[in-house]
């Protein structure tokens, strides 16, 4: 994985993750926590996309994750 849930919290804040993934009740209020299943799926999707670009040039998985890939993965998950 190129990023973790904690990376997302550190970069964007927990409130934003909750807004992006939490269930909304009939009154429009967010539930108290983010949907970890959605977050994990988005992290896996971002990793698969990054791997598809890297696979032809580098052996995967990478031994070390460059910070730029972490940043891009976080941005992809957020989107």
N, C-alpha and C positions, 0 to 999 in steps of 0.2 A: 504494500500500500504506500502511496505517495503522501498521504496525509491521514490524520486521525481526527476523531471528534474533538479531542482537546486542541488540536491545531486550529480547527474551525472556531472554537470558543475563544481561543487566544487572539485570533485575527479579527473576528467579526462580533464577538460577544454572544453570550448565551441567550440574551433576549431576542436577538435576530434569528438564531436557530429555532427558537420556540415559535416565533412569528411565521417562519418559513415552513415549519413541519407540524405544528400542533393542530389538534382537532379544534374546531370552532363549534361552540354550542349554539342553540337556537337563538340566543340573544346576541350572538356575535362575539362572545368572550372566548379567549384562548384557554385551552386546558393548561394545567400547571407545568407541563414539560414538553419537550420536543419529541417527535416520533423517531426513536432510535432506528427502527427498521428502515424508514425512508432515508435517514442520514447514511446508514450503512450501505444501502443500495446505491445512493448517489456517489459515495466514496468508491465503491467497486466499479461503477460505470466510468468514473473519471480515470481510475487506474487502468481499466481496459482500453480506454481511448488513448491514453499516454503510451501504453505498451504497444498499441498498434502502430504508432509512429516510430517507436524505438526498436522494434523487433528486427527490422532489416539491417540495423547498424550495430546493435549491441547485444551481447548475451544477457538474457533476462532470467531471473530477477537481478536488478542492479545490486551490487554489494553495498553501495552508499547512495543515498538519495540526495542529489544536489538541491540546495535551498530553492533554486528557481523552479524546480519541478514541484516542490512542496507548495510554493506560492500559486503556481498554475493549477495544481490539483485543487487547492482550496477555492480558487476562483470558479473552477468548473463545477464543483460541488454546490457552491452557493448559487450559481446560475440555475 
